[in-house]
Amino acid sequence: MVDGRDLSIVDGLPELLGGADAFWATAAQAALRLVAAGRLLPGVTDAGHDAWRAGPFEPAEAAWLRDLAAAMPPDERAPGPLLRAFLDAVADTLPRTPAAAKAAGTRLFAATAPQRADSLRDWAGELAAGLDSGVRVSLRVEVPEGFDAGRFHAVVQVHSLAEPGQVADAAQLWETGRFGPRARIDVVLALRRGAQVWPALGPLLTSAVPDALALGEDDVTELVASAAPRLAAAGIDVHWPAELAGAMTARAVVRGGDDPGDLPSFFGGGRALQFDWQLALGGEVLTEAELDALAEARRPVVRLRDRWVLVDPALAAKARERTLKPLNPVDALGVVLSGTTEVDGEAIEVVTDGWLARLRERLSAPPQPQAPPPGLAAQLRDYQLRGLQWLATVTGLGLGGCLADDMGLGKTVTLIALHLHRAAGATLVVCPASLLGNWEREIRRFAPDVPVRRFHGSARSLEDLDGFVLTTYGTLRTDPAPLAGVRWGLLVADEAQHVKNHRSGTAKALRLVPAAARVALTGTPVENTLSELWAILDWTAPGLLGSLSEFRARWARPIEAGDPGAAERLARLLRPFLLRRRKSDPGIAPELPPKTETDRPVGLSADQVALYEAVVREMMAGIAASDGMARRGRIVKLLTALKQICNHPAQYLKEPGGRSGKVELLDELLDTILAEGGAVLVFTQYVAMARLLERHLAGRGIATQLLHGGTPVARRDDLVRRFQDGEVPVFLLSLKAAGTGLNLTRADHVVHFDRWWNPAVEDQATDRAYRIGQTRPVQVHRLVAEGTVEDRIAAMLREKRALAEAVLAGGEAALTELSDTELAELVELRSRG
């Protein structure tokens, strides 16, 4: 009951959380936290129905809930049981949904209505052992006659959950009845649960007083090797004698041997590096003699350094087989940089010394500004000089990296500077056809003494190679042999998101081209899924992220499911090979004016509402009656139709007429923008919608021009010039055709008339105006039809932005703030599986 109203838990929780009653608001928050943390146990009610219960509780949680019950306002009912009943009611309500029943394949503990579960009463009682009496069980291992005798005992201990300091042996509990009348039953139930994972506990279950158990050496060995973790998972901790020496640890050591000198040749060669186990006791490495003693041990304890040491059979096996499989150079670098590797599925710390340790320190050092190379006719900014130093480092090892700066931050000039700095043969740049001219102009401008040629169209000469060779992805795909016949000093993939599909012909052709080093340039390393990022980095640094299946299992699926820990671990792994700077980072392009982004909700017109509802009714019926690929196709068709209706009824119907809320809002925006002397880019993903806008604005006397995928190159350049020269104030652009390769800094307003499924594409389009050279603040307007599919698209865009940010977070700080330890935890260069 809330405020005199009888409400269900589902309806009442929001009321309690936002209500004025501080106690029940706190209790509701506590219940939600417990459910979110998985503190749920199945139970069976007195009436024989299934019911979730809150629990088991950690000692601190139990104590906090006891204090909360004590703070309950005066009531005629007992506060403890009342709070307990509320927590159990929340626990029993939230997991139950129709979807849960379908996913679980059973209605038990999933369906919204309670189910009969009489047969599960004993099972549920065992799982909840100790919950009601407030006790837990542990084992204390004792050696009454000393370790030489080899006789061990396991003493059963009982702990109070409410008072963690209250502990009693089971013998005392049986004698005194301590911890309440139900404690004995719950101890037996806990031991029965323990015996299921470690049968050696079985004799306790037939004892009148389950107080202690004699253990043979084999039992102790099994307890050390595997039983203790299983018992802990079952809620029974194991406590070892205090006189045993500290924990023994194992790690692996890479022995680099003599300094190879020429690192690119070393990493490209087949030399094997020795890889061995290294065991330590209390942090001190064991000698060969001590390893021999450990290897020969046949008891669960061994005498080392005048102390008894508990022997884990797995560690003893490592002492007997000390040599691991030798590593190739790339694998060795990977495990050294990451500081970890996996051996038989076990994560192992890795150490090294000598030249490999020095190389690790070199890679861990934050990049410092690199002196501009001779021949560069440009003044690089500080962040560009640091980017140059980073590129010089990774390519100097014969490896590669991905420069993923925001668009407009000067990746092209930084790459030109890298070519001059390396002075190591010809550089092949592969880019979209629309960027060939820009690359050629930039090279002639910033490196006037460097030859540049195109391998495209009829001009396809590769004789007397020097300087830069420019080609397109299409040319490489259709004519890869000539380019693959040259070993390039540097291979550059610009707008590298074009090879995000590693199975595409373009991506396969790019992998055929040999080079001393590879660099990917992109402002959007993550557009839709993390697999696209894998495709780029697996080309620049093969093996860094493993095979695609390994990457999906280890990184993509957990991150896309919302695991923040996995996202952070992947971000740390990528930082040494991926440099990402944003315009918003401190110190990055400080002269760039601020950008303001605003979502502008707009209501549908009556025409749009009627059409929208009719299309939903018609197409949803067809979707419901279909499956497989047909259903997927209909869903895509529905989404496309609804987005077109949100734009304008005429776009969907392909005939004039009707009113559009978006067009009316655009009219208002343009009236204000043009009155202030502004210039605006209007992006839409539909050429048909752009033509509608062109005709509409012409009718209002507003000068516009339109650029789309079919615009010839010469006409395209003329349109850009006219807009930049101020001849036309409104530039209508097809989102995909004009999203990259254009410099439109005259615009101080950007309108996204409709929403693209991909936030990276929208950002690239916005960056036509918001880039270096802009002297005015840029206002971005995103038009969103209220209450429609576009609201859902907006939510999806936010999720994708969060995905990209989670993986690529940190910007310049990713390298400037790394410690040796942090870097060593980040990178693991593994062989492809």
C-alpha positions in Angstrom: 0.0 0.0 0.0 1.4 3.4 -1.0 -0.4 6.6 0.1 -3.5 4.6 0.9 -3.5 2.8 -2.5 -3.1 -0.9 -3.0 -0.4 -1.3 -5.7 1.6 -4.2 -7.2 5.3 -4.3 -6.7 5.9 -3.3 -10.3 3.6 -0.2 -10.0 4.6 0.6 -6.4 8.4 0.6 -6.7 8.5 3.9 -8.8 6.2 5.5 -6.2 8.4 4.4 -3.3 11.6 5.5 -5.0 10.2 9.0 -5.7 8.1 9.3 -2.6 8.5 11.3 0.6 8.9 8.3 2.9 12.7 8.1 3.4 12.7 4.6 4.9 10.7 2.9 2.2 12.6 4.8 -0.5 15.8 3.5 0.9 14.4 -0.1 1.2 13.3 0.1 -2.4 16.7 1.2 -3.6 18.3 -1.6 -1.5 16.0 -4.2 -3.1 16.8 -3.1 -6.6 20.6 -3.2 -5.8 20.3 -6.7 -4.5 18.4 -7.9 -7.6 20.8 -6.2 -9.9 23.7 -7.8 -8.1 22.1 -11.3 -8.6 21.3 -11.8 -4.9 18.5 -14.2 -5.7 17.7 -17.7 -4.4 14.9 -20.0 -5.5 12.4 -21.0 -2.8 9.1 -22.8 -2.4 6.3 -21.2 -0.4 4.3 -22.9 2.4 1.5 -23.3 -0.2 3.9 -25.1 -2.6 4.5 -22.3 -5.2 7.8 -21.2 -6.7 9.1 -17.9 -5.3 12.4 -16.0 -5.6 14.0 -14.8 -2.3 16.6 -12.1 -1.7 19.9 -13.6 -0.8 22.5 -14.9 0.0 23.9 -11.8 1.7 27.5 -10.8 2.3 28.2 -10.2 6.0 28.3 -6.4 5.4 25.0 -6.5 3.5 23.3 -8.5 6.3 24.6 -6.1 8.9 23.4 -3.1 6.9 19.9 -4.6 6.4 19.7 -5.3 10.1 20.5 -1.6 10.8 17.9 -0.6 8.2 15.2 -2.7 9.9 16.1 -1.1 13.2 15.5 2.3 11.7 11.9 1.5 10.5 9.3 3.9 11.8 7.0 2.6 14.6 4.7 -0.1 13.3 2.5 -2.7 14.9 4.5 -5.4 12.9 8.0 -6.7 13.6 10.4 -4.6 11.5 12.8 -7.4 10.6 10.3 -9.8 9.1 8.4 -7.0 7.4 11.6 -5.7 5.6 12.5 -9.3 4.8 9.1 -9.9 3.2 9.4 -6.7 1.1 12.8 -7.6 -0.2 11.6 -11.1 -1.1 8.5 -9.6 -2.8 10.7 -7.4 -5.0 13.1 -10.4 -5.7 10.1 -12.5 -6.7 8.6 -9.9 -9.0 11.3 -8.4 -11.2 12.8 -11.6 -12.8 9.3 -12.7 -13.9 8.3 -11.6 -17.4 6.8 -13.4 -20.4 10.1 -13.0 -22.1 11.9 -14.7 -19.2 9.6 -17.7 -19.4 10.3 -18.0 -23.1 14.1 -17.6 -22.7 14.3 -20.1 -19.8 12.2 -22.7 -21.6 10.1 -23.2 -18.4 7.5 -21.3 -16.5 9.0 -22.1 -13.2 10.5 -19.1 -11.5 10.0 -17.1 -14.8 6.3 -16.8 -15.6 4.5 -13.8 -14.0 2.0 -16.1 -12.2 3.3 -18.4 -9.4 3.8 -22.1 -10.4 3.4 -25.3 -8.4 6.8 -26.5 -7.2 6.2 -28.9 -4.4 8.9 -31.3 -5.7 11.6 -28.7 -5.5 11.2 -27.9 -1.8 14.2 -29.9 -0.6 16.4 -28.6 -3.5 15.5 -25.0 -2.7 16.1 -25.6 1.0 19.6 -26.8 0.4 20.4 -23.8 -1.8 19.1 -21.4 0.9 20.9 -23.1 3.8 22.0 -20.6 6.3 19.9 -17.7 4.9 17.2 -17.8 7.6 19.4 -18.7 10.6 22.1 -16.2 9.4 25.1 -18.6 9.4 27.7 -19.8 7.0 30.2 -22.7 7.2 34.0 -22.9 6.6 36.7 -25.6 7.1 39.8 -25.0 9.2 42.7 -27.3 8.2 44.9 -28.3 11.2 48.1 -30.4 11.5 48.0 -31.4 15.2 51.2 -33.5 15.1 53.3 -31.3 12.8 53.9 -31.4 9.0 56.4 -34.2 9.2 53.8 -36.6 10.5 51.6 -35.7 7.5 48.3 -36.1 9.4 45.7 -33.4 8.6 42.3 -32.6 10.0 39.5 -30.4 8.7 37.5 -28.7 11.5 34.0 -27.4 10.7 33.5 -23.8 11.7 30.3 -21.8 11.8 30.2 -18.0 11.3 27.5 -15.5 12.0 26.4 -13.4 9.0 25.1 -10.6 11.1 28.2 -10.5 13.4 31.2 -11.5 11.2 33.5 -11.7 14.3 31.3 -14.4 15.9 32.7 -17.8 15.0 32.3 -21.2 16.7 33.3 -24.8 16.0 30.5 -27.1 15.0 31.2 -29.1 18.1 30.5 -26.1 20.3 27.3 -25.2 18.3 26.0 -28.8 18.8 26.7 -28.5 22.5 25.4 -25.0 23.3 22.8 -24.4 20.6 24.5 -21.2 19.6 23.2 -19.1 16.7 19.6 -20.3 17.2 17.5 -23.4 16.7 17.8 -23.7 12.9 21.6 -23.3 12.8 22.3 -27.0 13.1 20.0 -27.9 10.2 21.6 -25.2 8.0 25.1 -26.5 8.9 24.1 -30.0 7.8 22.5 -28.6 4.6 25.6 -26.6 3.8 27.9 -29.6 4.3 25.6 -31.7 2.1 26.0 -29.0 -0.6 29.7 -29.1 -0.1 29.8 -32.9 -0.3 28.3 -32.6 -3.8 31.3 -30.8 -5.0 33.9 -32.6 -2.8 32.8 -36.1 -1.8 35.5 -36.3 0.9 33.1 -34.4 3.1 30.7 -37.3 3.0 31.6 -38.9 6.3 30.5 -35.7 8.1 26.9 -36.2 6.9 26.7 -39.6 8.8 28.3 -38.3 12.0 26.1 -37.4 15.0 28.1 -34.2 15.4 29.7 -33.1 12.1 32.6 -31.4 13.8 35.9 -32.6 12.2 37.2 -34.9 9.4 40.5 -36.7 9.1 42.2 -36.0 5.7 44.8 -38.1 3.9 47.6 -36.6 1.9 45.7 -37.3 -1.3 42.7 -35.4 0.1 44.9 -32.4 0.9 46.4 -32.5 -2.5 43.0 -32.6 -4.1 41.8 -29.8 -1.8 44.7 -27.6 -2.9 44.5 -28.4 -6.5 40.7 -28.1 -7.2 38.4 -28.8 -4.3 39.0 -25.5 -2.4 37.7 -23.3 -5.2 34.7 -25.6 -5.7 33.9 -25.4 -2.1 34.2 -21.6 -2.0 31.8 -21.4 -4.9 29.4 -23.5 -2.8 29.8 -21.1 0.1 32.4 -23.0 2.2 35.8 -21.3 2.6 38.9 -23.2 3.5 41.4 -21.8 6.0 45.0 -23.1 6.0 47.5 -23.2 8.9 49.1 -19.8 9.5 52.6 -21.3 9.8 52.7 -22.3 6.1 54.9 -20.0 4.0 53.4 -17.3 1.8 51.8 -18.2 -1.6 53.9 -19.6 -4.3 53.4 -18.0 -7.7 54.3 -18.9 -11.3 55.0 -16.6 -14.2 56.7 -16.9 -17.5 60.0 -15.3 -18.6 60.9 -14.4 -22.2 64.6 -14.7 -22.8 65.5 -12.4 -25.7 69.2 -13.4 -26.0 71.5 -11.0 -27.8 70.3 -7.7 -29.1 69.3 -8.3 -32.7 70.1 -4.7 -33.8 67.9 -4.5 -36.9 64.4 -4.7 -35.3 62.4 -4.6 -38.5 64.4 -7.6 -39.9 64.1 -9.3 -36.5 60.3 -9.0 -36.4 60.0 -10.1 -40.0 62.2 -13.1 -39.5 61.7 -16.5 -38.0 64.0 -16.5 -35.0 62.6 -18.3 -31.9 62.9 -16.9 -28.4 63.1 -19.1 -25.3 60.0 -19.1 -23.1 60.3 -20.7 -19.6 58.3 -21.0 -16.4 59.6 -19.0 -13.4 58.4 -19.8 -9.9 58.7 -17.6 -6.9 58.0 -17.9 -3.1 57.0 -14.7 -1.4 58.1 -12.7 -4.4 61.6 -14.3 -4.5 62.5 -16.4 -7.6 63.2 -20.1 -6.8 66.7 -21.4 -7.7 67.2 -24.4 -10.0 67.9 -26.5 -6.9 64.7 -25.4 -5.3 62.8 -26.1 -8.5 64.2 -29.6 -8.4 63.0 -30.1 -4.8 59.6 -28.9 -5.8 59.5 -31.1 -8.9 60.3 -34.2 -6.9 57.8 -33.5 -4.1 55.2 -36.2 -3.7 53.5 -34.8 -0.6 51.1 -31.8 -0.3 53.7 -29.8 1.6 57.4 -29.4 1.0 60.3 -27.8 3.0 61.8 -24.8 1.2 64.0 -22.1 2.8 63.4 -23.5 6.3 59.6 -23.2 6.0 56.8 -25.5 5.0 55.2 -24.7 1.8 51.8 -25.9 0.5 52.3 -27.5 -2.9 49.8 -26.9 -5.7 50.1 -29.9 -8.0 49.9 -27.5 -11.0 52.9 -25.6 -9.8 54.8 -28.8 -9.2 54.1 -29.8 -12.8 55.5 -26.5 -14.0 58.7 -27.1 -12.0 59.0 -30.5 -13.7 58.3 -29.1 -17.2 60.0 -25.7 -17.1 60.3 -25.0 -20.8 57.3 -23.6 -22.7 56.9 -23.5 -26.5 59.4 -21.1 -28.0 57.9 -17.8 -29.3 58.3 -16.1 -32.6 59.4 -12.5 -32.5 55.9 -11.0 -32.9 54.4 -13.2 -30.2 57.3 -12.4 -27.9 56.8 -8.7 -28.3 53.1 -9.2 -27.6 53.5 -11.0 -24.4 56.2 -8.7 -23.2 54.1 -5.6 -23.9 51.0 -7.0 -22.4 52.7 -8.6 -19.4 50.3 -11.5 -19.7 49.7 -14.5 -21.9 47.5 -17.6 -21.8 48.9 -21.1 -21.2 46.3 -23.9 -21.4 43.6 -21.3 -20.7 45.3 -19.9 -17.7 46.3 -16.2 -17.6 50.0 -15.9 -16.7 52.2 -13.0 -15.9 55.2 -12.5 -18.3 58.5 -10.8 -17.5 61.7 -10.2 -19.5 65.0 -8.4 -19.3 67.8 -7.1 -21.5 67.0 -5.5 -24.9 63.3 -6.7 -24.8 62.8 -4.9 -21.5 64.4 -1.7 -23.0 62.1 -2.0 -26.1 59.1 -2.3 -23.8 60.2 0.9 -22.0 60.6 2.7 -25.4 57.1 1.8 -26.4 55.7 2.7 -23.1 57.2 6.2 -23.1 54.7 8.9 -24.0 55.4 10.4 -27.4 57.3 13.7 -27.5 57.1 16.2 -30.3 59.2 15.1 -33.3 61.3 17.6 -35.1 59.8 18.4 -38.4 61.6 16.6 -41.2 63.5 18.5 -43.9 61.5 19.3 -47.0 58.2 19.9 -45.1 56.6 23.2 -46.2 54.2 23.3 -43.2 54.1 24.4 -39.6 52.9 21.4 -37.7 51.0 21.9 -34.5 52.3 20.3 -31.3 49.7 17.4 -31.4 50.7 16.7 -35.0 54.4 16.6 -34.0 53.5 14.1 -31.3 51.5 12.1 -33.8 54.4 12.1 -36.1 56.7 10.7 -33.4 54.2 8.0 -32.6 53.9 7.0 -36.2 57.7 7.0 -36.6 58.0 4.7 -33.6 55.5 2.0 -34.6 56.5 2.0 -38.3 60.2 2.0 -37.3 59.6 -1.4 -35.8 58.3 -2.7 -39.1 54.8 -2.8 -37.5 51.8 -0.4 -38.2 49.2 1.7 -36.6 45.9 3.4 -37.0 45.8 7.2 -36.8 42.2 7.9 -35.9 42.0 11.6 -35.3 38.8 13.5 -35.8 38.3 14.7 -39.3 39.8 18.1 -40.0 42.8 17.7 -37.6 45.4 17.2 -40.4 46.0 13.5 -40.7 47.1 14.0 -44.3 49.9 16.5 -43.6 51.0 14.3 -40.7 51.3 11.4 -43.0 53.2 13.5 -45.6 55.6 14.4 -42.8 56.0 10.7 -41.9 57.0 9.9 -45.5 59.7 12.7 -45.3 60.9 11.5 -41.9 61.3 7.9 -42.9 62.9 8.5 -46.3 62.6 4.8 -46.9 61.3 4.4 -50.4 58.0 5.1 -52.2 54.8 5.5 -50.3 51.5 4.1 -51.8 48.3 5.8 -50.7 45.0 4.0 -51.3 42.0 6.3 -51.0 38.5 6.9 -52.3 38.4 8.4 -55.8 37.0 11.6 -54.5 40.1 12.2 -52.5 42.7 11.7 -55.2 42.8 15.4 -56.0 43.0 16.5 -52.4 46.0 14.2 -51.8 47.8 15.4 -54.8 47.2 19.1 -53.9 48.3 18.5 -50.3 51.5 16.7 -51.3 52.4 19.4 -53.8 51.7 22.1 -51.3 53.4 20.6 -48.2 56.2 18.6 -49.8 56.9 20.4 -53.1 60.1 18.5 -53.8 58.5 15.1 -53.5 57.3 13.4 -56.7 53.6 12.4 -56.8 51.8 10.4 -59.4 48.4 8.7 -59.8 47.9 5.0 -60.5 44.4 5.4 -61.8 42.5 5.6 -65.0 44.9 5.5 -68.0 47.9 6.7 -66.0 49.3 3.5 -64.5 53.0 3.7 -64.7 55.2 2.3 -61.8 58.6 2.9 -63.5 61.3 4.8 -61.6 59.3 4.8 -58.4 59.9 7.6 -55.9 57.8 9.8 -53.6 54.1 9.2 -53.5 51.9 6.9 -55.7 48.1 7.5 -55.3 45.5 5.0 -56.3 41.9 4.2 -55.4 40.3 1.3 -53.7 38.4 0.5 -56.9 41.6 0.4 -59.0 43.4 -1.8 -56.4 40.4 -4.2 -56.3 40.2 -4.6 -60.1 44.0 -4.4 -60.9 46.0 -5.5 -57.8 48.9 -7.3 -59.5 51.0 -4.3 -60.5 50.8 -2.7 -57.1 51.3 -6.1 -55.3 54.5 -6.6 -57.4 56.2 -3.7 -55.6 57.5 -3.8 -52.0 56.5 -0.3 -50.7 58.4 1.6 -48.1 55.0 2.7 -46.6 51.5 1.6 -47.4 48.7 4.0 -46.4 44.9 3.2 -46.4 43.1 6.5 -46.2 39.4 6.5 -45.1 40.3 3.0 -43.9 36.7 2.3 -43.0 36.3 1.3 -46.6 38.0 -2.0 -45.8 35.9 -2.6 -42.7 34.6 -5.8 -44.3 37.7 -8.1 -44.3 36.0 -10.5 -46.7 35.4 -7.9 -49.4 37.5 -7.9 -52.5 38.9 -4.5 -51.6 40.2 -5.7 -48.2 41.6 -8.8 -49.7 43.4 -6.9 -52.4 44.9 -4.5 -49.8 46.4 -7.4 -48.0 48.2 -8.6 -51.1 50.3 -5.4 -51.2 53.7 -5.9 -49.4 55.2 -3.0 -47.5 57.8 -2.3 -44.8 55.1 -0.6 -42.7 51.3 0.0 -42.9 49.3 3.0 -41.6 45.5 3.3 -41.6 43.9 6.8 -41.6 40.3 7.1 -40.5 38.2 9.4 -38.4 35.7 6.6 -37.8 37.4 3.3 -36.8 34.1 2.2 -35.3 31.0 2.9 -37.4 28.6 0.1 -36.6 30.3 -2.9 -34.9 33.7 -3.6 -33.3 34.4 -6.2 -35.9 35.1 -3.3 -38.3 37.8 -2.0 -35.9 39.3 -5.6 -35.9 39.4 -5.5 -39.7 41.4 -2.3 -39.7 43.9 -3.2 -37.0 44.3 -6.8 -38.2 45.6 -5.2 -41.4 47.9 -2.6 -39.7 49.2 -5.0 -37.0 48.3 -8.6 -37.9 47.6 -10.8 -34.9 47.2 -8.0 -32.4 43.5 -8.8 -31.8 43.7 -12.5 -32.7 41.4 -14.0 -35.3 37.9 -12.5 -35.9 36.2 -15.3 -34.0 38.6 -14.9 -31.0 38.0 -11.1 -31.1 34.2 -11.5 -31.2 34.2 -14.0 -28.3 36.8 -12.1 -26.1 35.9 -8.5 -26.8 33.0 -7.6 -29.2 30.2 -9.6 -27.6 30.9 -8.6 -24.0 31.3 -4.9 -25.0 28.2 -4.8 -27.2 26.3 -6.5 -24.4 27.2 -3.6 -22.1 30.3 -4.9 -20.2 32.2 -1.7 -19.2 35.2 -3.7 -17.9 35.7 -5.4 -21.2 35.5 -2.0 -23.0 38.1 -0.6 -20.8 40.4 -3.6 -21.2 40.1 -3.4 -25.0 40.8 0.4 -24.9 44.0 -0.2 -22.9 45.0 -3.0 -25.3 44.6 -0.8 -28.4 46.3 2.4 -27.2 49.8 1.7 -28.3 48.7 0.9 -31.9 45.8 3.3 -32.3 46.1 7.1 -31.8 42.8 8.9 -31.4 42.6 12.7 -30.8 39.4 14.7 -30.8 38.8 18.4 -31.5 37.5 18.6 -28.0 40.7 17.3 -26.3 42.6 19.9 -24.3 45.4 21.5 -26.5 44.0 20.1 -29.8 43.4 22.7 -32.4 42.7 25.4 -29.8 41.7 27.9 -32.5 38.8 25.7 -33.6 35.6 27.4 -32.4 33.1 25.6 -30.3 30.4 23.3 -31.8 26.9 23.2 -30.5 24.7 20.2 -31.3 20.9 20.3 -30.8 18.2 17.7 -31.3 15.1 19.6 -32.6 12.0 17.5 -32.0 9.2 18.3 -34.5 5.6 17.0 -34.6 4.1 15.2 -37.6 1.5 17.0 -39.7 -2.0 15.5 -39.8 -1.1 14.1 -43.3 2.0 12.4 -41.9 0.2 11.0 -38.8 -2.5 9.3 -41.0 0.0 7.9 -43.4 2.4 6.7 -40.7 -0.4 4.8 -38.8 -1.7 3.2 -42.0 1.7 2.0 -43.1 2.4 0.6 -39.6 -0.8 -1.4 -39.6 -0.4 -2.8 -43.1 3.3 -3.7 -42.9 3.2 -5.1 -39.3 0.6 -7.6 -40.4 2.9 -8.8 -43.2 5.8 -9.0 -40.9 3.9 -11.1 -38.4 3.0 -13.5 -41.1 6.5 -14.0 -42.4 9.9 -15.4 -41.1 13.5 -15.7 -42.0 15.0 -13.5 -44.7 11.5 -12.4 -45.9 10.7 -11.0 -42.5 14.0 -9.2 -42.3 13.4 -7.7 -45.7 10.0 -6.5 -44.7 11.3 -4.9 -41.5 13.9 -2.9 -43.5 11.1 -1.9 -45.9 9.0 -0.7 -43.0 11.7 1.3 -41.4 12.6 3.0 -44.7 9.0 3.8 -45.3 8.5 5.3 -41.9 11.6 7.5 -42.2 10.5 8.8 -45.6 7.0 9.6 -44.1 8.8 11.5 -41.3 10.5 13.5 -43.9 7.5 14.4 -46.2 4.4 12.5 -47.4 5.4 13.3 -50.9 8.7 11.5 -50.6 7.0 8.2 -49.6 4.0 8.6 -52.0 6.2 9.8 -54.9 3.6 12.4 -55.8 3.1 16.1 -54.8 1.0 17.2 -51.9 0.8 17.0 -48.2 2.5 18.9 -45.4 5.7 18.1 -43.5 6.5 19.2 -40.0 10.2 19.0 -40.8 10.0 21.3 -43.8 8.1 23.9 -41.8 10.8 23.8 -39.1 13.5 24.0 -41.7 11.8 27.1 -43.1 11.9 28.7 -39.6 15.6 27.8 -39.1 16.6 29.2 -42.5 14.7 32.4 -42.0 16.8 33.1 -38.9 20.1 31.8 -40.2 19.9 33.7 -43.5 18.7 36.9 -41.7 22.0 36.8 -39.7 24.1 36.3 -42.8 24.8 32.7 -42.1 25.4 29.8 -44.5 24.0 26.3 -44.0 24.6 22.7 -45.1 21.5 20.6 -45.3 22.2 16.8 -45.3 19.7 14.1 -46.2 20.3 10.5 -47.0 17.7 10.6 -49.8 18.4 12.4 -53.1 14.6 12.5 -53.7 14.1 14.4 -50.5 17.0 16.8 -51.5 15.2 17.5 -54.8 11.9 18.2 -52.9 13.8 20.7 -50.7 15.4 22.2 -53.7 12.0 22.9 -55.4 10.4 24.0 -52.1 13.2 26.5 -51.3 13.3 27.8 -54.9 9.6 28.6 -54.5 10.4 30.6 -51.4 13.1 32.5 -53.3 16.1 31.0 -51.4 19.1 30.2 -53.6 20.3 26.6 -53.2 22.5 24.1 -54.9 22.5 20.3 -54.7 25.3 17.8 -54.7 24.7 14.0 -54.8 26.4 10.8 -55.8 25.7 11.4 -59.5 27.3 14.9 -59.6 30.3 14.9 -62.0 33.7 15.7 -60.5 34.1 19.0 -62.3 30.6 20.1 -61.3 31.3 19.0 -57.7 34.4 21.2 -57.5 32.5 24.2 -59.0 29.7 23.7 -56.4 32.2 23.7 -53.6 33.9 26.9 -54.9 30.6 28.7 -55.3 29.5 27.9 -51.8 32.9 28.8 -50.3 32.9 32.1 -52.2 29.5 33.0 -50.8 27.5 32.8 -54.0 24.9 30.4 -52.5 23.8 30.3 -48.8 22.2 26.9 -48.7 24.0 23.7 -49.8 21.8 20.6 -50.1 23.9 17.5 -49.9 23.4 13.7 -50.1 24.8 12.4 -46.8 26.8 9.5 -48.2 28.0 11.3 -51.4 29.2 14.4 -49.6 30.1 13.0 -46.2 33.9 12.9 -46.8 36.5 14.8 -48.8 34.9 18.2 -48.8 36.0 21.4 -47.1 33.0 23.6 -46.5 34.1 25.9 -43.7 31.9 28.8 -44.8 29.0 27.0 -43.2 28.2 27.9 -39.7 25.1 25.8 -39.5 24.6 22.1 -40.3 21.1 20.6 -40.5 20.6 16.8 -40.5 17.2 16.7 -42.1 16.9 13.0 -41.4 18.8 10.6 -39.2 21.3 8.1 -40.5 21.6 4.7 -38.8 25.3 5.4 -38.2 26.5 8.2 -35.9 30.0 8.1 -37.5 28.6 9.0 -40.9 26.7 12.0 -39.4 29.8 13.2 -37.6 31.8 13.0 -40.8 29.2 15.1 -42.6 29.2 17.7 -39.8 32.9 17.8 -40.1 32.6 19.3 -43.6 32.0 22.6 -41.8 33.5 21.9 -38.4 37.2 21.6 -39.2 40.5 23.6 -39.2 39.9 26.8 -41.1 36.6 27.5 -39.5 36.4 30.9 -37.8 32.9 30.9 -36.5 31.0 28.7 -34.1 29.2 25.9 -35.7 25.6 25.0 -34.8 24.4 21.5 -35.6 20.6 20.9 -35.8 19.3 17.4 -35.9 15.6 17.2 -36.9 13.7 14.4 -35.1 10.1 13.5 -35.6 8.5 13.1 -32.2 7.0 9.8 -31.1 8.2 8.0 -34.3 10.8 5.5 -35.4 13.2 8.5 -35.5 13.1 8.7 -31.7 14.3 5.1 -31.7 17.0 5.9 -34.2 18.2 8.7 -32.0 18.5 6.3 -29.1 20.4 3.8 -31.2 22.8 6.5 -32.3 23.5 7.4 -28.7 24.3 3.7 -28.0 26.6 3.5 -31.0 28.4 6.6 -29.9 28.8 5.1 -26.4 30.3 2.0 -28.0 32.8 4.0 -30.0 33.7 6.2 -27.1 34.1 3.2 -24.7 36.8 1.7 -27.0 38.5 4.8 -28.2 38.3 6.9 -25.0 41.2 8.8 -23.8 42.4 10.8 -26.8 45.9 12.1 -26.5 45.9 11.1 -22.8 45.9 7.5 -24.0 49.7 7.8 -24.6 50.8 10.7 -22.4 49.5 9.2 -19.2 50.5 5.5 -19.5 52.7 4.0 -16.9 55.0 1.1 -17.7 52.7 -1.2 -15.8 49.6 0.1 -17.5 51.1 -0.3 -20.9 52.3 -3.8 -20.1 48.8 -4.8 -19.2 47.3 -3.4 -22.4 49.0 -5.0 -25.4 49.2 -8.6 -26.4 50.4 -9.3 -29.9 49.2 -12.9 -30.6 49.5 -15.2 -33.5 46.4 -15.4 -35.6 44.2 -18.4 -35.0 
